[in-house]
C-alpha cells in the first residue's frame, strides 16, 4: 500500500476545496460528512479503508486497506432543483480522469464492461434539524423530480417552503445558512486483485494496466469533480453533452428493471434532467442491464 501524500493533495487542491481531511479507517466517509455538526462548503474526507462503505439501495461493501481511492465531498448548493443530475456529474469526473472509462446509466464507471468505481450521492439537512432528519440517497428514482424526498425532509421539520421549492439560501448569506447538504462519495478500485474484487464483473486500475498512484489519482479526480460540480451548479448544457459522449448505454439494447416492471428496448438517449429513453419512453428509475444475445 502506498500512503496518500496529504500535503501534496492539500496544496494541489487548495483553490478547489475549503477543507481536506484524512482518516486511516472509518465506517463510511459519506456517513461521517452527513453526520458532521459543523460543515463547510467544499469539505473532502479521504480514507484508506471503509469497514461499512455504502452503495446504492443500501448495499454495503468493504475492501482491503489502501486498495481503493476512497473519499466523499460535501457541498452546500444554492439550489437543489437539479439534484438528480449531480450523480451523473460525479461519474463524469471519473471518466475525465481514467483513460478508457465510460458510464453505464446513470453513473456506474466501467472499463471494457467491468465496474471500476461506485458512486453514491446523498442529501440531508444542516443546522438544528440535522440530528433527527433521515438522510436521502440521490437515486435514479429522484432524477425526474430532481429534488430531495420532500416527505422525509418535512418530517425533520426543515423549512418546508424552502425545501419544497428545492432551494436553499445562498452560501454568501451567513445570517441565513443553507438548510441542506449534499455529499458525493466514491470508491475507485486501484490495486485490487481478481480475488479481492467485490463482484466478478469488476476490475481495478492495476488489472487494466493503468497508473495506480493514489495521490495523483485523488488530485486529478477531485479537480475534475470540482469542475463538474461547478457546471452542475451553473446548469451548463455542456455537462449533459459530455455525459452523452461517454454513456455506454446509449444505442444499447437493455433491460431496465424499473419499479413498474421490466422494460426491454434500445436506449435512444438521456434527457437533460438525467432520465433514460428506452424504446421512446423516458424513465427516471431502474437498474440498466446491457443485453447480450443470450439475454434476450
N, C-alpha and C positions, 0 to 999 in steps of 0.2 A: 504493500500500500504506500503510495506517495502522498505525503501530507499536503493539504491545501496551504498555499502561501497567502495567508490572510493579509499581511502587509501589502503585498503586491496587488491583491484583489481590491483592497480598500483604496489604494492610490489610483488604480486604473478606473475605478467606478465612482470616484468622489464627486463628480459632477452629475452623476446619473441617479444615485440613491443617497438618501439622507443618513441612514443607519445601516451598517452591515455587521451583523453579529454571527458568531460561530458557536456551535456546541458539538462536543465529540459524539454524544449519543442522546437520543430523545425518543419519545414515543412517536410523535408526528410534528414536523415543523409547521404544518398547517394549523394543527390544534394549538400549538404554542402561540402563534400570532393571533389566532381567533380569540384566544382567552386572555391575551395581554390586556391589562387595565389601561396602561398608558401607551398609546400608539402614535407613531409619526408617519405621515405620508412618505412612501418610499423606503420602507423598512424591509431589509432582507435578512433571513436567517438561513445559514448553511449548516449542514450536519454531515458527519461521516457515516452515521448509522441511524436508522429508524427501526424501532422494535414493534411499532404499531402503525406503520405507514398506511395512509388511507387512499383507496382508489375510488373510482366512480361506483355509485349504487351501493355504498357501504362496504365494498371489498377491502380486504387488508392484505398487505404484503410486507415482507422483510427481505433483506439482502445482507451479504457479508459486509462487514465494516470496510469502508474505503473503496468498495467495488462500484459505486454509483456516484454521480453528481446529484446531490440531494439539496434542494433549497425551496423556500417559499418567499414570496414577495408580497408585501401589503401596500395597498393604495387606498386613499380616501377620495374617491372620484366626486366630481362636482355633479354628475348626473348618472343615474342608473338606468336611463331609458334604453340603452342598447346593451344591457348586461349580457345577453345571450351570445354575443359575438366575441366577448373577451376571451373565452377558452380557445377560440379559433385563432385569435391574435397570438396567444401564448404558443400554440402549436407552430405558427409561422416562425416565431423566434428560434425554434429548434431547427426547422428546415433551413433557415437563413444561416445556421451555424454549422450544420453537419452535411458534408457532401453526400449526395445521393439520397437524402431523406425526403420522404413525401408524407402526405397526410391522408389517412382514411377518415372519412367524415365521422365525427366532426373534427377531432384533433388527436387521433392516435398516430403517433410518429412511427413510420415504418421504413425499413430498408429492405428492398427485394422481398416484400411481402411479410417481413418479420418485424415484430414490435420492438422498438428501441427505447421508447420513453412513455411514461404515464404522466398525465397532467390532470390536476383536479383544481377547479376554482370554486371557492365558497364565498358567500356573502352573509353578513350579520351586522348587528348594531355596534355602536360605540357609545361612550358616555354612561349615564346612570342606568340605562336599561339593559346593558350588555350581559350582566351576570345571569339574568333569568331568561334571556332570549334564546330560543333554538337557533342553530346555525343552518343555513340553507345551501345545499350544493347547487352550483350553477350547472344544471344538466341540460341535455338536449330538450327535455320537456319544457324548459323555460325559454327556448330560443324564440318561439312565436310571440310571446308576451314581452320578452326581454326585460324582466323586472324581478325583484325579489318576491318570493312567495308572500303575498300580502297577508294571507290568513295567519301564517306563523308570526310574521313581524308584528301584526296587530296584537297578538297575544302578549307580546313583550311590552306593549304599551309605548312603543316608539311613536313619535309624532306621526299620526296616521295620514294626515293631509300630505305631508312631505313624501312619505314612502309610497302612498297610493298614486302620487304623481310621478313616482320613480325619480325623484330629485332629492339632492342633499344640498346643504348650504355650501357656498364657495369656500375653498380651503383658506382663502385670504382673510376671512372674517372670523377672527379669533373669538369674538363675543358670541358667535352663533356657529359652533363647530358642526361638522358633518355628523349625521346620525347613522351612517352605515360605513362599514369597512368591507373591502374585497381582498381576499387572499388567493394567490395563484401559486400552487405547489407543483414541483416537477421532480421526477426521479429518472435520470438518464443512465442506462446501463453502460458502464465504461469498461471494466475489466472482468466482468462475469464470464466464467467458463460455461460450456454447454451443460455441465452437471449442475451448475448453480442457477441457471435460468429459471424464473418462476413458472413459465409455461413453455411447451415445446416450440410454439410458433413465436419465439422471441429471439433477440440477438443482442450483441453488445458491440461497442466500438472496437474492442480487441478482436473479436471474432470476425469483424468485417475488415480488419487490417487498417483501421483508422487511428488517428492520434489519440492517445489515452492520457494526455496531460490534463488533469482535472482543473488545475489552476487556470490554464489558458482557456479551457472549455467554459469555466464559470464566468470569466471575463467576457468572452465572446457572446455566450447565450444571454447574459444579463444586459449587456449593451444592446443587443438586438431586442430583448424583451422591453427595455425602456423605449426604444424607437417604436415598436409595435403598439405599446400601451398609449403612447402619445398620439399615434394615428387613430387608435380606437377612441380616445377622448375627444379628438377633433372630428371624428366621423369622416376621416379622409377616405374617399372612394377607392384609392389605390390599395387600401388594406384588403378588401374583398377581391379586387382584381388580382392581387398577388396570391391570395388564397386559392383562387380557382386554378392558377397555373400549377400548383403543387398538390391539388386534391386528386388523389389517385382513384377516387370513387367515380368521378365524372366520366361518363362513357361506359362504365362497367355495368354488367347485369348483376344485380344484387338481390339478396333477401333482406328486407327491412323488418326486424322484429319490433313492430310498433305496438303501442298499448292496446290498439283496437284489433290486432291480429297481424299475421304475416302478410307482407306485400312483396311481390316479386316483379321486377321490371328493370329497365335501364335507367341509370342516373343521368338525367338530362341537364342538370346544373345545380347550383347552390345560390339561393337568393341573397340579397344584400343583408337581410336580417339573419342569415345563417341557416334557414330551412333548406332541406334537401328536396329536389324534384325527382321523384321516381315515377316513371311512366306518365308524366304530365301532371301529377298531383304533388302538392307540397306537403311535407311532413316535418314537424318540429321535434319529434321524439322517436327513439328507437335505436337498436343496435344494427349496424350495417354489416352484412357478411358478403364478401365478394364471391360470386358463384363460379365454380369450375364446372366443366361439362358433367361430371359425375354428380354434382349437387342439384342439378335441375330436376 
